[in-house]
Amino acid sequence: MGLLQQLPALQVAVPLIGAPLCALVGRPRLAWMFAVAVAWITFAISIALLEHVLDAGPIHYTMGGWPEILGIAYVIDPLNALVLVLVSGMAAIIMPATRIGIDVEVVHRARHLFHTVALLALAGMLGIAITGDIFNLYVFLEISSLASYALVAMGIDRRATRAAFHYLVQGTIGATFILVGIGLAYMMTGTLNMADMAARLPGVSHTAPIQAALAFILIGTAIKAAIFPAHSWMPNAYTYAPSLVSAFFGATATKIGAYMLLRFVYSVFGADYAFDEMKIGWVLIPLGLAGAVAGSVVAVWQHDLRRMLAYSSVAQVGYIAAAIGFANRDGLIAAIVHVFNHGLMKGALFLVMACVIHRLGKADMESFRGLGRRMPLTMGCFVVAGLSMIGVPATVGFVSKWYLVSSALDAGLWPLALVIVATSLIAIIYIWRVVDVAYFTKPPPGARDEAPAMLLMPAVVLCALCIVLGVSTDLTVGVANTAARLLGGAP
Amino acid sequence: MNVIDFVMGHALQWGSVALLMIGLYIVMTRGNLIKKVAGLNVFQGAVFLFYISIAHVRDGTAPIVHEDAVLYANPLPHVLILTAIVVAVATTSLALALIVRIRESYGSIEEDEMAKVDMG
């Protein structure tokens, strides 16, 4: 048994063990190098796993040699392999920027532990994605959540601690709802393994506890994924957290919530039960589209651009929820693709905010005046990622929107397709406001003053990916196709 | 099954549902952060009790091997909830640590007073 067979365990173990080691390193510079190394090793592992899954089918890995239904099993299929690549890839891209990023935006006394907590959050998210055990998922959920609360609280603004506290309260309520759901499902099936539970559920699916379990898990994941109207923790948390943290969470945290929803619906409860009997589409579609409209409209009125991006995330998560709710093949592909694509563009946009804050100290409309001349590359990244957010062809945003609209049409709900297009038009407004201020107002005096390369590089890389993966869709749509077929939800 | 059986037969579960609602109510209505954390603890405690209640086996004894015992309670939920209790302890300590920092920077732990400080 070579090292290669142990990759699923290493995927989580490397960052999980790396975190305390990182705290022991002590010297900030060394801790940073160590964290970067861990993030890149994790990323390499996730790519190896994705390749393996695409070549040879799902991987089943059992911990400690216990039989799969007794012990904790890691099950990797194309869906979570893609999520693993997204999460670890974002960490690998953003982590190098943290060396200078945390100097400006993290409170002084928390700096030496920043990388430790970041690695813990990474380990938790990877654990959620990789596990095939429903209780193990809860434990990893709490690991990543606790680390997230701490990271948000590290923001230099005092409102960061308040935002973190609200995030903690709402996040704990969400996780506890999921815990109740897991308990109810366990009570009726006597198993915690997802596949085993899925096999046993049809026999008891008419009972009240199972119906309640689905409801509890739906609400819990909705809070974690910030699906409207359970999104209220997000705007403050993303506005006052250090921008690099916002970049990482904006790209991954809500996506993990969406992944949990997909996993529970398709791999545990079964699409037939969830959509045909329990009609969760009637919850997800209205809430998703209401979130898309409300998030986009509110984003237009924001003065602080990080808050604008957070509300735009509410809208984007709404698309994902609605896509899942449409319950057809295109909807499933749209949800999976958008989880990945929105990660790229929102990561890029928040990194732009990190660049601007590094130079100007804040990221409100005022500080963007004339920025097109002052920080041309940074603003270039904003424009590219912004176009992608709108859904302009040849960007990743277009790919997601395409599948989203076609899934709405497939479901026979053409008015909803119009709503989706209309919200994209609102996205034009909130992106254009910034472009207008940056390029078409008189710049304040001052020479060209680009953000440091270490902060700018990750944003440039993500923007490049926004275009490359928007033109060549083999990776995202190809994987999503395979994942959708394996989940078997949609005919 | 008549109503009384339905209520009495699930007394433990009704108890945890009641606690769940009380905890949630405290979290939502109190403006004092410490009280919010206390409410959160009640909320989580209700779930712990719920897990313990589903482990119960009629006439079953504690799940420790003993020659006189025939029936045991299901030990798995006990173990699961032990993990969840650890998580709850961690959550509470993090929440309290945050409250300390909020108190340092705002000089208050009341929601309305903090809002006033933020307003200006």
Contacts between the chains, C-beta under 8 A, distances in Angstrom:
chain1	res1	chain2	res2	distance
A	135	B	80	5.7
A	135	B	83	7.7
A	138	B	84	7.6
A	139	B	83	6.1
A	139	B	87	7.2
A	142	B	87	4.5
A	142	B	90	7.6
A	142	B	91	7.4
A	146	B	87	7.9
A	146	B	90	5.8
A	146	B	91	6.6
A	146	B	94	5.9
A	149	B	94	6.0
A	149	B	98	7.4
A	150	B	94	6.6
A	153	B	98	5.8
A	153	B	101	7.0
A	158	B	102	7.9
A	158	B	105	3.9
A	158	B	106	6.7
A	159	B	118	6.2
A	161	B	98	5.6
A	161	B	101	4.8
A	161	B	102	4.9
A	161	B	105	6.6
A	162	B	102	6.2
A	162	B	106	7.7
A	162	B	114	6.2
A	162	B	118	7.7
A	164	B	98	5.7
A	165	B	33	6.5
A	165	B	95	6.8
A	165	B	98	4.8
A	165	B	99	7.1
A	165	B	102	6.5
A	168	B	91	6.9
A	168	B	94	6.6
A	168	B	95	5.5
A	168	B	98	6.7
A	169	B	27	6.1
A	169	B	36	6.1
A	169	B	40	6.3
A	169	B	95	7.6
A	172	B	40	5.8
A	172	B	43	8.0
A	172	B	44	7.3
A	172	B	91	5.4
A	173	B	24	7.2
A	173	B	27	7.0
A	173	B	40	7.6
A	173	B	43	7.0
A	176	B	43	6.2
A	176	B	44	5.7
A	176	B	47	5.6
A	179	B	47	5.5
A	179	B	84	6.3
A	180	B	20	7.7
A	180	B	47	5.6
A	180	B	50	6.9
A	183	B	47	7.1
A	183	B	50	6.1
A	183	B	51	5.3
A	183	B	54	6.5
A	183	B	77	7.4
A	186	B	54	7.6
A	186	B	77	7.4
A	187	B	54	4.6
A	192	B	76	8.0
